[in-house]
Each structure stands twice: as C-alpha cells, then as structure tokens.
C-alpha cells in the first residue's frame, strides 16, 4: 500500500539535483485496417469492398429502402381510402401519423447505433414483414370483421409500426457511412438524403404505374417486402459481415431466410385468401375480380356460362337453384344491381332525351355500358361519345357474357365511340358540343369533384344552345341541393326528381331511392320520348310527382355550391 503525502508538495531546493527526464511515451500501435482500409474507434471494420464502392453500396441501400418505404406509405393511403372511404381524411391520417412515427423512430434509433449493421438488418426484416403483409392483413380483417372502427385502428397501428421502422433507417445508415470513412457530417447527410429522396421518387412512381396495375396491392406489397429484406441482408451479411459475431451472423442469415419464406408463402396463398375474403364480403360466386390502376372491380353472381351436356344424361342432371343476382362492385361499393339496375339508368337517361335535339350525346363515366344502353334506345341518337377513365370496365362489359347481355352489347353499336380519359380533364380540353350530356359519375366520389361548380361549368360549356345535362345526384340529402346550387351558379336551371324504388333493394340493400338532376339553360320539363320504347319503371306522372315532392323539401335558400377548393 502506498501512502500519499497530504498537503502541498514540497518544493525542491536550489541545490537539489534536477529530476531525471520523464520517459517518452510509448508510441501507440497503429490501428489495423481491414481489406478495404476502413477503420473505426477500437479496431478495424473489415469490409468486402474498398471504401468508395462500399459507400456507394450503402447509398444504394438507402435508395432501395426509401423506395420501399414510400410504396408502403402509398399502400396504406390507398387502403385507407378504399376500405374506409373519405379518401381525404384517410390520406391525412396516414401521412400525419406516418411522419410523426418516423420522428419517434429516429429518436429510438439512437440506442441502436452501437451495432448499426446488426440493428439495420433487424429493422429491415421487421419492416419487410410488417409492410409486406399489411395490405393482405388489413383487407382480410376488413372483409371478415365488418367493424369499420377496428379497421381504422388497425390501419393506424400499421402506419405507426411502419413509420417507426422507416424512421430508424436513416440514423443507422448514417452511422454505417461514417464507419466506412469519416467525413464532414454535412456532406454525408447531403449524400444520404439525396439517395433517400431519389428512392422515394422511384417508389412513388412505381406504385401507380408498375406495381398496382401489374401485381395489385397485396402482391405488390409482398414483392416490396422481399426487396426490402434483400437490401438489408446485402448491407449487413456481406458488406459488414465482420461486425456480428459468428453466432449472430448465423441467426441473421436464418432470419432473412424466414422472412423471405413467409413472404413467399403469403404470395402463394394470396389468391386463395383474397377469394375467400371476397366471398365473405360480397357473397355469391365471384365472376371476375381485378385491381386496375384506378379501382378494384368485382363482378359477382349472375347465371353461369352454359356447359354442354350429353342428351342421354340430361334427365339425370339435378335442377339448379336460381342464380344470385349479378352485382358489380367498384372499390367495395355496389355500382350495379342486376335485377333492378334499369330503374336507375332509365331515370338518369330517359328524361334527358325526352324533348329537344338529341343527335349528339356525351356519356361521362358509364364504363359499364348500362346508361349507354338506354341512350341507344332512342332512334334520334346519331352518335354517342363515352368518356371513361378506366379501360378495364368497358373491357369487362364486352367480355363477360352476363354483363354483356345486361348491357345489350351497347359498346358494339357503330354509333358509339369510346375515349379513355379522366372526364373532367377531357371536358376542359375538348371543344365539341353535344345536345345531351349524361353524367353517370358518383357525385360523392373523389371529394365531391363531380358535383362541384367547376365540373358543372366545364360541362355547361360543352352543351349546344338547347342542350340538356343529366346528373346522378345520389341520396336526396344535402349533396342534392349543393349540386343544384352548383348548376345554378353556372347558369343552368335544374329540376330534381326520383325514379321510384332503388335498384339496390333487389340485392338486399335498403338504400334510399336516388335523386337525379336535369338541367338546361331554361327550366326543363320532365317527360319521356314518344318515339323510344316505353321504360319499364317510369311514367310521366310519377316523374312529375317526385319533382313536386322534392321541390317541397328544397331548402330556401339553397346551400352554397360545392367547389374544388371549398367545403
């Protein structure tokens, strides 16, 4: 034990010998560099590549991860609007929660930077599973649980998990770049964020133009998850393979294989799972289902295609039960109920072609061909232009035997010309004028875009001097009166009416009878064309009675018109 003097140390006297010179410090052993020449505090980091290509590889991983992250984000936005409706609200919820969770994930990642490569691999594996399976899991829960609130909670939970994992990527990637080669933080951040933003651009463009039309939402998310897992494995298990201990490295290899196996298994079962979910959701046999670039299209029910049978076996074939009604769903909403669909389409089209010139007709939307069928029943019609944004819908109306029979094969009529375009954009760019314009568009869709003052103004510019505009206004509620107010704002006088029992009632859906608006530059009179076949569901007396009934319920004054930038 050594006793240390207490107090101030004694000063040497003038005759004291000088103390011996202090021994020179031993030079520190140089830190060994790995094959790539990279070093870190405490030892070397052997890399599979030289510092420059290794750094490029990490930036490429940032690019891929950003692309995958934005695909997950867009998947959740699309699912929110599709499963819960009100796309503006769902988009706002998903984006705001995602950004918040990314910030929290970045903070939590500070505790993972001691072993950045291993942590990055674990984050990517978790993100691959959560993001890749999110679309399939949310769709199945929505189809089987029938609980909109639970679906919203699940959507928010998936958004939070994905946001936390995406937020943890940037700090870990930044640490990996600095482990390869120390450099000014500003330059490293600039390079990393450039790769991140360019990757987000590629992912954002790939989702609507490649993944969604080619693979659909569920398969596209699974493929994105697999790419995400491979990107994490390449960075950690090859480039930074010296960081994890041998046992940890084996576990990471095993984890990567399990993630890819689970995603592959989900991809193999996606078709069966989606069919079962659609069966539970829509009921009846699924005739056709696809996810186009614009919407999910599902056709159910209807008669089966006739199958040839041998005459000697005919007596032994059991009598078949009546086929379920043909139903067309667009993004989960019933668009066509086969047995009673004529009620809605006769009410939309027939009064508009009752009086005045009707040689040139424009149908906006109407890709199912049913409104077009009613237009073609009038012999005065010389040409019909159909503007439909989704080419998959007219193709289905031509291809499916039951739907084609319901439409009377209207798209094969030589008077018909089909244009693929977004209706509102087409109205703005076209200079053609028409005697009758039929808007077979859902006024409540796209944030009320197709009942806005701007839409009605563009349509009014395409009307001939004595032209008429027919509008599907939906339920007789506030939306009907804002639509009438919008027509009035652009100089068109409108009358509101109904067509009788709702078509959806024949498919077991107790929806209220829809309302319609007929508008022109002078107050139009409701009637039916005498030279066309008599409609099955309309009479002039019933039309005028519904007009009087709605006129009595009209608020005074009318609510302000809906605008694209207004409420």
Secondary structure as UniProt FT lines:
FT   TURN            14..15
FT   TURN            35..36
FT   STRAND          39..40
FT   TURN            41..42
FT   STRAND          43..44
FT   HELIX           51..84
FT   HELIX           87..108
FT   HELIX           109..115
FT   HELIX           116..145
FT   HELIX           148..180
FT   HELIX           185..206
FT   HELIX           207..211
FT   HELIX           212..234
FT   HELIX           235..239
FT   TURN            240..243
FT   HELIX           246..282
FT   STRAND          286..291
FT   STRAND          296..300
FT   HELIX           311..316
FT   STRAND          327..330
FT   TURN            331..332
FT   STRAND          333..337
FT   HELIX           338..340
FT   HELIX           341..349
FT   HELIX           350..353
FT   STRAND          360..365
FT   TURN            367..368
FT   HELIX           370..376
FT   TURN            379..380
FT   STRAND          383..388
FT   HELIX           391..399
FT   HELIX           401..407
FT   HELIX           410..412
FT   TURN            414..415
FT   STRAND          416..420
FT   HELIX           423..429
FT   STRAND          434..440
FT   TURN            443..444
FT   HELIX           446..451
FT   HELIX           453..461
FT   STRAND          463..475
FT   HELIX           478..489
FT   TURN            490..491
FT   STRAND          493..498
FT   HELIX           503..507
FT   STRAND          514..520
FT   TURN            530..531
FT   HELIX           540..553
//
